[in-house]
């Protein structure tokens, strides 16, 4: 049920059309909670039907004009309720780890190349997060909202740092294994 809450969050940050919302989603929330454009549009309809958001009145009614949405008090209350509710952490499910476990019994053929590919992808993501941090979070940006947003970005940086370090070790370990 987190997608509707991600949308409510984004709309509270800035009322937007569906298209603007999907573009903003791709550049921010989408880093840690992905959704297709179709899912976002479908969820906007549900949120409107539930009375959590409304379509902003158009300045000049026109056929085919994009709709912009804003969050209603009921939507803000739902987001506050959800934010305050407890939730257990989800167990880790990663296919790469499962493939490594399987390699212990069937051999490692082809695995090293994929580990190197994963390592490169995580390095690129880490670089991107660090650029965002430099650009969007200078030391003097200390408002409470900025501190919380930066904390989310730091989680991404720390996770990518973990993956790059771990994958580096995994590639090195694989290279030390005797050939099958």
N, C-alpha and C positions, 0 to 999 in steps of 0.2 A: 504494500500500500504506500510505498515511499514516493512514487512518481507524482501523485497529486500534491504531496507536500513539497516536493522539489519545485513544482510549478507555482504553488502558492508563494514559496520563498522568492522565486524569481520575479513574480508579479508584484510582490510587496516592495522589492527593491526598485522596480520601475514598471508601471503599467505598460503593456506592450501588445502588439498584434501577434497572432500566431506565428507569422514568419519571423518577426523580430525576436520573439521568444525562442524559436528553434535556433536562430543564429547565435543568440546570447548563450543558449544552453550548450551549443557546440564549443564555445570559448571559455566556459567557466564550470558550471555544475556538471556538464558532460564529462569532465575529467574524472569524476568519481561516481557519477550516476548517469549511465548512458540511457538514451531513449531515441527511438526513431522519430522523424517528423510526424509520421502517421500516428504514433502512440501519443505524442504531445497534443495533436489536434483532437484526437478522440477523448483524451482526458480533459481538455478544455471544455468540451461539450458536457461531459459528466459533471465537472465542477460548477458549470453554469446551471445545470438542471438541479443540482443539490443546493443552490443558493449561496455558494461560497465565492463566486465571482460574478461579474456582470459585464456585458458589452458596453463600452463607453458610447455615448451618443455621438453620431457623426456630425461634423460641422456642416457638411452639405450632403444630404442623403444621395447616394449614387449606387446604381446597380453594380455589383462586383467589387465594391470598395472593401478593403480589408478591415476587419473588425479589430478593435483594440479592447483589451480586457483590464479590469481592475479588481482587486480583492475587496469583498464586502466584509462587514464586521463578523459575520458568521465564519467566513474563511479565515480571518485572523485568529478568531477564537479556536477554530479547529487546529490551526498550525501551532498555536501556543499549547493546546492540550497534547498534541502529538509530540512536540518538543520536550515537554515535561515528563512524558510517560517513559518508563523503563523498558529496556530491551536487552536481551542477552546477546553476546557476540555470536556471530555466525561462524561455524566451523570452516576451516580452510579447505577449499576444494580447488586444486590446481592440477590440470592435466599434465603439465610438465613434470611435476613431482611424481605423479602416478607412472608416467613413462620411464622415469629414472628407476623407480622401484621395479618395474617390469624388466628393464634392461639388466637388472641383477640376475634374472633367470633366463633371459633369451639372448643376451648380448647387447653390445652398445653400437652396433653398425648404424651409421647415419646420425647418431645422436649428437656427436660433437659439433657438427655443422649447425644443427638447430640450436644448441646451447649458445654458440657464438652469435647466431642471429638474434636470439632473445637478449643476449648481453648488449648488442648494438642498439636494439629497440629501447631497452631500459636506459641506456646511456643518453640516447636522444631525448627521451621523456624527461630525464633528470635535468639535462641542459635547458629544455624548454621551461620547466618549473623554476629553475634558478634565474632564467631571464625574466620571467613574470615577477619573481620576488624582487629583483633589482628594479624593475620598472614600476611596479605597483605598491611596493612597501618600503619606501625610504625610511630611515631611522626616525624622522620627525612625524611620520604618519602614525598617530597613536590613539585615534578615536576608538572607543570600545568595539564598534562594528568592524573597523579595520583590523583590530587585534584578533577578533574571532575569525575573520576571513583569512588572515595570515596564518593562524593556527591550522586551519584546514589545508592551506598550501604547504605548510611545514610537514604535515602528515604525508602528503604526496612526495615531498622531497625526501623525507626519511625512508619511506617505503622504496622509492627508486634507488636510494643509496644502499639500502639493504640488498635489493635484487642485484644491483651491479656488483656488490662485493661477493655475494653468495654465488652468482653465476661465474665470476672470475675464479673462485675456488673450485667450482664444479668442473669448469673447463680444464683447470690445472690437474685436478684429480683424475679426470678421464684420460688425460694425456699420459699419466703415470701408470695406468692400468696395462697389464699385459694384453697383447692382441689376442683376440679369440681365434 
